[in-house]
């Protein structure tokens, strides 16, 4: 399902104008992204939570040269579904 499909489905179920639904969805997604950039957890009850997790520096072997290289620390976003969503 794409963002366009979600907009159409919400429009069909609620009768709200597509443009309004699109703007609300875009704004909601922008807010989620901004919170994650700030390092905050985003939790939607009965759906799940997005959580930024800091990955530590690690040393790995370069696949072609075979030399050991160091990967700097980075932030990865992890999604944990709620119990309700896990049952699907």
KAURTA-V53239 format. One record per residue. PHI is phi in radians with two decimals (NA if undefined). PSI is psi in degrees with one decimal (999 if undefined). Layout:
# KAURTA-V53239
{{PHI,PSI} {PHI,PSI}}
This chain:
# KAURTA-V53239
{{NA,135.1} {-1.77,171.9} {-1.05,-38.8} {-1.08,-40.3} {-1.12,-40.6} {-1.11,-43.8} {-1.04,-45.3} {-1.11,-42.6} {-1.12,-44.0} {-1.12,-40.5} {-1.04,-46.0} {-1.12,-41.8} {-1.33,-32.9} {-1.84,-23.4} {1.41,3.9} {-1.26,150.9} {-1.08,142.4} {-0.98,-39.8} {-1.09,-41.3} {-1.14,-45.1} {-1.07,-43.0} {-1.06,-46.1} {-1.12,-40.9} {-1.15,-43.5} {-1.13,-45.3} {-1.06,-45.2} {-1.12,-41.8} {-1.07,-45.2} {-1.16,-37.4} {-1.10,-41.6} {-1.11,-43.2} {-1.05,-46.2} {-1.09,-42.9} {-1.09,-41.6} {-1.10,-43.2} {-1.14,-37.7} {-1.09,-34.1} {-1.38,-5.0} {1.56,12.8} {-1.57,151.2} {-1.47,141.3} {-2.02,119.5} {-2.13,127.7} {-2.03,113.0} {-1.00,138.4} {1.14,15.2} {-2.25,-57.1} {2.74,-172.5} {-2.46,146.4} {-1.80,136.5} {-2.45,124.3} {-1.32,130.6} {-2.17,129.2} {-1.43,122.7} {-1.64,133.2} {-1.32,165.7} {-1.11,140.5} {-2.50,155.6} {-1.83,130.7} {-2.34,163.0} {-1.58,127.9} {-1.16,130.6} {-1.11,-34.1} {-1.66,-42.5} {-1.54,-23.6} {1.44,-4.8} {-1.36,154.4} {-1.42,128.9} {-2.16,159.9} {-1.91,126.7} {-1.64,123.9} {-1.21,161.4} {-1.11,148.4} {-2.62,162.4} {-1.79,131.5} {-2.09,138.6} {-1.61,128.1} {-2.01,136.6} {-1.89,129.1} {-2.03,112.8} {-1.25,153.2} {-1.29,169.6} {-1.05,-36.4} {-1.09,-44.0} {-1.26,-34.7} {-1.07,-29.5} {-1.27,-15.8} {-1.22,999}}
